């Protein structure tokens, strides 16, 4: 028999389950705060702000790609000019022709 003052076994199990559930909910709350989901939902509720941010991001990506490609193309042309100066039998003529075409294109002339 249970003594007076002791809780029934079912109540103890229920309390432990509720405590475990509360701890789990607190962890979920902390994780949701870390993921800043409230800020994301607020952004979704303001479509003009979302479009503005996406437009700025797209412009920044486009400018970055253009600058990166310019550096890449300049490096490739420099390497091709160096290879062309080596007077390699077959490759040198081919590379020289490519460099001439690109230089004409940059000057605005058609070939």
C-alpha positions as CSV (number, residue, x, y, z in Angstrom):
1,X,0.0,0.0,0.0
2,X,1.1,3.6,-0.7
3,X,1.7,5.8,2.2
4,X,-0.1,9.1,2.6
5,X,1.9,11.9,0.9
6,X,3.2,9.7,-1.9
7,X,1.9,10.3,-5.4
8,X,0.4,7.4,-7.4
9,X,2.8,5.8,-9.9
10,X,0.7,7.0,-12.9
11,X,1.1,10.6,-11.8
12,X,4.8,10.3,-11.4
13,X,5.1,8.8,-15.0
14,X,2.9,11.6,-16.3
15,X,5.0,14.2,-14.6
16,X,8.2,12.7,-16.0
17,X,6.7,12.6,-19.5
18,X,5.6,16.2,-19.2
19,X,9.0,17.3,-18.0
20,X,10.6,15.5,-21.0
21,X,8.2,17.1,-23.3
22,X,8.9,20.6,-21.9
23,X,12.6,20.1,-22.3
24,X,12.1,19.0,-25.9
25,X,9.9,22.0,-26.6
26,X,12.5,24.3,-25.1
27,X,15.2,22.8,-27.4
28,X,12.9,23.3,-30.4
29,X,12.3,26.9,-29.4
30,X,16.0,27.6,-29.1
31,X,16.7,26.0,-32.5
32,X,13.9,28.0,-34.2
33,X,15.3,31.2,-32.7
34,X,18.8,30.2,-34.0
35,X,17.4,29.6,-37.5
36,X,15.8,33.1,-37.4
37,X,12.6,31.6,-38.9
38,X,10.6,34.6,-37.5
39,X,12.7,37.0,-39.6
40,X,12.2,34.8,-42.7
41,X,8.4,34.8,-42.2
42,X,8.4,38.6,-41.7
43,X,10.4,38.9,-44.9
44,X,7.9,36.7,-46.8
45,X,5.1,39.0,-45.5
46,X,6.8,42.0,-47.2
47,X,7.1,41.1,-50.9
48,X,8.5,44.4,-52.0
49,X,11.4,44.1,-49.5
50,X,12.0,40.5,-50.7
51,X,12.0,41.6,-54.4
52,X,14.4,44.5,-53.6
53,X,16.8,42.2,-51.8
54,X,16.7,39.6,-54.6
55,X,17.3,42.4,-57.2
56,X,20.3,43.7,-55.3
57,X,21.6,40.2,-54.9
58,X,21.2,39.5,-58.6
59,X,23.0,42.7,-59.6
60,X,25.9,41.9,-57.3
61,X,26.2,38.4,-58.7
62,X,26.1,39.7,-62.3
63,X,28.8,42.3,-61.6
64,X,30.9,39.6,-59.8
65,X,30.6,37.2,-62.7
66,X,31.5,40.0,-65.2
67,X,34.6,41.0,-63.3
68,X,35.6,37.4,-62.7
69,X,35.2,36.5,-66.4
70,X,37.2,39.6,-67.4
71,X,40.1,38.6,-65.2
72,X,39.9,35.0,-66.5
73,X,39.8,36.0,-70.1
74,X,42.7,38.4,-69.7
75,X,44.7,35.7,-68.0
76,X,43.9,33.2,-70.8
77,X,44.9,35.8,-73.5
78,X,48.1,36.6,-71.7
79,X,49.0,32.9,-71.5
80,X,48.1,32.4,-75.2
81,X,50.3,35.3,-76.2
82,X,53.2,33.8,-74.2
83,X,52.6,30.4,-75.9
84,X,52.4,32.2,-79.3
85,X,55.8,33.8,-78.7
86,X,57.4,30.4,-78.2
87,X,56.9,29.7,-81.9
88,X,55.6,26.2,-81.5
89,X,55.1,24.7,-84.9
90,X,51.3,23.9,-85.0
91,X,50.1,25.3,-81.8
92,X,51.8,28.7,-82.2
93,X,50.0,29.5,-85.4
94,X,46.7,28.5,-84.1
95,X,47.1,30.5,-80.9
96,X,48.4,33.5,-82.9
97,X,45.3,33.4,-85.0
98,X,43.0,33.3,-81.9
99,X,44.8,36.2,-80.3
100,X,44.5,38.2,-83.6
101,X,40.7,37.5,-83.8
102,X,40.2,38.5,-80.1
103,X,42.3,41.7,-80.6
104,X,40.3,42.7,-83.7
105,X,37.1,42.0,-81.8
106,X,38.2,44.2,-78.9
107,X,39.1,47.0,-81.3
108,X,35.6,46.8,-82.9
109,X,36.7,45.6,-86.3
110,X,35.0,42.7,-88.0
111,X,37.2,40.0,-89.4
